[in-house]
Amino acid sequence: MQRACQNDPSPALGWLVLLLTWVMVVPAAWAQEPAQAIRSGARVWAAEQRGMPLEAVQLGELDSRLQVPICKDSRGWQYDFPFAHQDTLRARCAIPVSQFYLRVTMTGAKATATSATSATSATSATSATSAKMPNAQNPGESRPVVVLRQGLLRGTRLTQEHLELAQWPAANVPQQSIDNMANAIDAELTRDILAGKPIRSTDLRPALLVKRGQTVTLTIRQVGGFAVVAQVEAMQDGRKDDSIRLKNRDSGRILTGKVVGLNSVEGQ
C-alpha cells in the first residue's frame, strides 16, 4: 500500500496543473491595457499628492482616438501637475516618448470644503474673469493635438514617425493647432519645435519633395486601373501638389506631372 501511494502520479499532476494555471493567469492579470495602466497610476499618484482617499479621485477619460503605448521605461509612467491650477494631470513615458493629459476632480467632504473655501475667496475674481471671457472653454474639456515625439529643427520634413497625438486641456491648446497627423506628414517645419509641443498650421509649409536634376518616379494612371511607371528627370523643384516639368532622358520628350510624394509624381 505504501509503495502504491509513492508511485501515484496524482499529486505531481496536481502541482503541474497549478503551475501552468499560474503561468497563464498571473501575467494576464499583470498586463493591464496601456490606457488603464495610465489611469490607475495617475489616480494613485493624485490621491497621494492631495492627501485624499483613492475613492475621492475622479479622472477624465482619454480620447478614444489616441493610441496609448506600453511604457517600457523601467520607471514606468511619471506624473505631474503641469499647470498652476492643478486640475490637469500629465502622464509621461521616456520609452517610447509619450505624454497624455487627464482632468482631475476631487469628491467627498474634504474636497467639498476646500472647494467651498476657494470659491468664497475667489468669487469676485471669477466673476470679473467670466465677464471678460464670456466664451471661455469649459475647463473640463480636452482635445487631441498633434505633437512631436522629439525636438526638431526648422526645415525638417515631417514623417509619421515624428508625430503623435496627445490630449491637451482645451483651454491651453494654442490657436491654429492641428489635430490630424495627415495634415503634417510631408510638411516642413518653419521653426524649431520642442518635443511634446502642439504643432500649429503656421509652423508648417509644404516640404520640397522633388529637386531639379533628380531622377523621379512618374506614374501615369490609365483607364481600367492600369498604370505606366517610368523614371524621368525633374526639370525644376517641386513641393506637394506642384505641377513641374519632367524630361524623358531616352526620348528627350518634355512632360508635366504633379508632385505627390518624395521623388514621386503623377502624369497630367
FENSULGI-V310206 format. One record per pair of residues at least 12 apart in sequence whose C-alpha atoms are under 7 Angstrom apart, sorted by the first residue. I is the first residue (numbers start at 1). GAP is how many residues later the second one is. D is the distance in Angstrom with one decimal. If there is no record, write none. Layout:
BEGIN
I_GAP_D / I_GAP_D
END
This chain:
BEGIN
34_34_5.8 / 34_35_6.1 / 34_36_5.3 / 35_33_5.8 / 38_39_6.9 / 38_53_7.0 / 42_37_6.6 / 43_14_6.3 / 56_50_5.3 / 56_51_4.7 / 56_52_5.9 / 57_48_6.1 / 57_49_4.9 / 57_50_6.6 / 58_46_5.9 / 58_47_5.2 / 58_48_6.1 / 59_43_6.4 / 59_44_5.6 / 59_45_4.9 / 59_46_6.5 / 60_42_5.6 / 60_43_4.8 / 60_44_6.6 / 62_40_6.9 / 63_104_7.0 / 66_99_6.1 / 71_22_6.0 / 71_24_6.0 / 71_25_6.5 / 72_23_5.3 / 72_24_6.9 / 73_20_6.7 / 73_21_6.0 / 73_22_5.0 / 76_17_6.7 / 77_14_6.1 / 77_15_5.5 / 77_16_5.1 / 78_13_5.6 / 78_14_5.1 / 78_15_6.4 / 79_12_4.7 / 79_13_6.4 / 87_16_6.0 / 87_17_5.1 / 87_18_6.6 / 88_13_6.6 / 88_14_5.7 / 88_15_4.7 / 88_16_5.7 / 89_12_5.6 / 89_13_5.1 / 89_14_6.2 / 89_15_6.6 / 90_12_6.4 / 97_52_6.0 / 98_51_7.0 / 99_67_6.4 / 100_66_5.5 / 100_67_5.5 / 101_66_5.4 / 101_67_5.7 / 103_37_6.5 / 137_33_6.5 / 137_34_5.4 / 139_32_6.3 / 141_28_6.1 / 141_29_5.6 / 142_25_6.4 / 142_26_5.4 / 142_27_4.2 / 142_28_4.5 / 143_24_5.5 / 143_25_5.6 / 143_26_6.4 / 143_27_5.6 / 144_21_6.1 / 144_22_5.4 / 144_23_4.3 / 144_24_6.1 / 144_35_5.8 / 145_20_5.6 / 145_21_5.5 / 145_22_6.2 / 145_23_6.9 / 145_32_6.6 / 145_33_5.9 / 145_34_4.4 / 145_53_6.0 / 146_17_6.7 / 146_18_5.8 / 146_19_4.7 / 146_20_6.4 / 146_32_5.9 / 146_33_5.2 / 146_34_6.6 / 146_35_6.2 / 146_52_5.7 / 146_53_5.9 / 147_16_5.9 / 147_17_5.6 / 147_18_6.2 / 147_19_6.6 / 147_49_5.1 / 147_50_5.3 / 147_51_4.6 / 147_52_5.7 / 148_14_5.8 / 148_15_4.9 / 148_16_6.4 / 148_47_4.9 / 148_48_5.4 / 148_49_6.5 / 149_13_5.6 / 149_14_5.6 / 149_15_6.4 / 149_46_5.4 / 149_47_6.3 / 150_12_7.0 / 150_44_6.7 / 150_45_4.2 / 151_42_5.7 / 151_43_4.1 / 151_44_4.3 / 152_40_5.9 / 152_41_5.7 / 152_42_6.6 / 153_38_6.6 / 153_39_4.4 / 153_40_6.6 / 154_35_5.0 / 154_36_5.2 / 154_37_4.3 / 154_38_4.7 / 155_33_5.5 / 155_34_5.1 / 155_35_6.1 / 156_32_5.5 / 156_33_5.6 / 157_29_5.9 / 157_30_5.7 / 157_31_4.5 / 157_32_6.8 / 157_50_6.0 / 158_26_6.6 / 158_27_5.3 / 158_28_5.3 / 158_29_5.6 / 158_30_6.1 / 159_26_5.0 / 159_27_6.0 / 160_25_6.1 / 163_18_6.9 / 176_24_5.1 / 176_25_5.7 / 177_21_6.2 / 177_22_5.5 / 177_23_4.0 / 177_24_6.2 / 178_21_6.2 / 178_22_5.6 / 178_23_6.3 / 186_20_7.0 / 186_21_6.0 / 187_17_6.0 / 187_18_5.6 / 187_19_4.6 / 187_20_4.7 / 188_16_5.4 / 188_17_5.3 / 188_18_5.8 / 188_19_4.6 / 189_14_5.7 / 189_15_4.9 / 189_16_6.7 / 190_13_5.2 / 190_14_5.6 / 190_15_6.8 / 191_12_6.3 / 206_33_5.8 / 206_34_6.1 / 207_32_5.6 / 207_33_6.9 / 208_30_5.9 / 208_31_4.5 / 209_29_6.1 / 209_30_5.3 / 209_31_6.7 / 209_52_6.3 / 209_53_4.6 / 209_54_6.0 / 210_27_5.4 / 210_28_5.0 / 210_29_6.6 / 210_52_6.4 / 210_53_5.1 / 211_23_6.8 / 211_25_6.4 / 211_26_4.3 / 211_27_6.5 / 212_22_5.1 / 212_23_5.2 / 212_24_4.2 / 212_25_4.8 / 213_20_5.9 / 213_21_5.3 / 213_22_6.0 / 214_19_5.7 / 214_20_5.6 / 215_16_6.4 / 215_17_5.6 / 215_18_4.7 / 215_19_6.4 / 216_15_5.8 / 216_16_5.6 / 216_17_6.1 / 216_18_6.6 / 216_47_4.7 / 216_48_5.6 / 217_12_6.9 / 217_13_5.9 / 217_14_4.9 / 217_15_6.5 / 217_46_6.3 / 217_47_4.9 / 217_48_6.2 / 218_12_5.2 / 218_13_6.1 / 218_14_6.6 / 218_46_6.3 / 218_47_5.0 / 218_48_5.5 / 218_49_6.5 / 219_46_6.4 / 219_47_4.8 / 219_48_6.0 / 220_46_5.8 / 220_47_4.8 / 232_14_6.4 / 232_15_5.6 / 232_16_5.1 / 232_17_6.5 / 233_13_5.5 / 233_14_5.1 / 233_15_6.5 / 233_16_6.9 / 234_12_4.8 / 234_13_6.5 / 235_12_6.7 / 238_21_6.5 / 239_20_6.4 / 240_19_5.1 / 240_20_5.6 / 240_21_6.6 / 241_17_5.6 / 241_18_5.0 / 241_19_6.0 / 242_16_5.5 / 242_17_5.5 / 243_13_6.6 / 243_14_5.5 / 243_15_4.4 / 243_16_6.5 / 244_12_5.6 / 244_13_5.6 / 244_14_6.4 / 245_12_6.6 / 256_12_6.2
END
